[in-house]
């Protein structure tokens, strides 16, 4: 091939790349302006409830052929109060953009897929965040990188620098956090993973005797998709490898392998929610005591009715936050109460279900569980006697309690051991107490002993109760419970 032909190809390719970069530079600027408009909507939602005005704006956009530089400002304005004027705080960001179709920063990172742009952003020093910069000891407190495809999907990472804050006897040490985020525009799906080695907080408190708290191995994960009602459905999970709480008067408590998981789902016009709280092991005074798990599952909830109730609660909560302490709990107007009542009727009309499956306590010598399944329905009237409405709202109930004798003995031996009683002595005493509980429960008819466990169950449907094999009308069961509560 002639040199002139090769040179011509290079020129054409260079022109194509330059033209593509210039074009995508324009598209990148449009994308950023649209994101700022969306960001202002989200800021308003987040800060209005605190009575804080917020805005985000593009201060400058210096566009080149292959790269651009943008500067942003987020302004937060607290209203005048108690004789003090309104205060404005500006948070500034700088962003260095590499234009597509093959952004240079992506190529350097070994990413060769075409992209509209790639960005490196960072928080800039300003009076509003000066303390944060000082605590980061010279590092940029918040920075990151993200890439935007031509279909406007976003993939990125961010880095929160380690910081140390100290004021008087109070000290906060944070090891920093790294995060990965992917957002698919067409499906409005966001997947994120945040990780931190830990956080330590120590200092006196006026409201409790806790003097320090330490969290190690923090992980936050989520997979969420926005539905047509602007609600985010999917899964979220927060986990701590180790969570230690130290108090002045009480022994230190260590929570190992703690996790909180929430799943929101949607099926047609109904939604469901499941929450699982799991303390892998609770350790007191360097002794493993018990593991605890609670799973709550709510299904067949009218999504629009739930959203309406949630909107009312958020409005009342916003007023409470803006009351500067005048309201201790959310207060509802008569109109809001009616909205909540109407939508509660819609939820019950959908026959929702509630399950506790399970509440579980684990120890070295066994596991005890409580399971509950509840089917609900709309009562004949929502303005009658509260107990009568409750009875009408419960369509079906199944509950079962299984207390492992070994597990119950372990639990009953914890308190004496904390007081200093030798472990063997505490265990022997607890064993005798457990046997006495099983005998008394059997004699009173409230439980049975099966396979070294104390078992009690209750089934209810159509006005009839089955309590440990004894069937009776619900009214008779309630009278029996009342009599037992009164000691008759």
Beta strands, then each sheet from edge to edge (+ up, - down):
strand 1: 52-63
strand 2: 67-78
strand 3: 87-99
strand 4: 117-123
strand 5: 142-148
strand 6: 154-160
strand 7: 163-167
strand 8: 170-174
strand 9: 177-184
strand 10: 189-202
strand 11: 210-226
strand 12: 232-247
strand 13: 253-267
strand 14: 270-284
strand 15: 287-302
strand 16: 353-363
strand 17: 366-376
strand 18: 394-404
strand 19: 448-450
strand 20: 453-461
strand 21: 464-467
strand 22: 470-473
sheet 1: 1+ 2- 3+ 4- 5+ 6- 9+ 10- 8+ 7-
sheet 2: 1+ 2- 3+ 4- 5+ 6- 9+ 10- 11+ 12- 13+ 14- 15+ 16- 17+ 18- 20+ 19-
sheet 3: 1+ 2- 3+ 4- 5+ 6- 9+ 10- 11+ 12- 13+ 14- 15+ 16- 17+ 18- 20+ 21- 22+
end
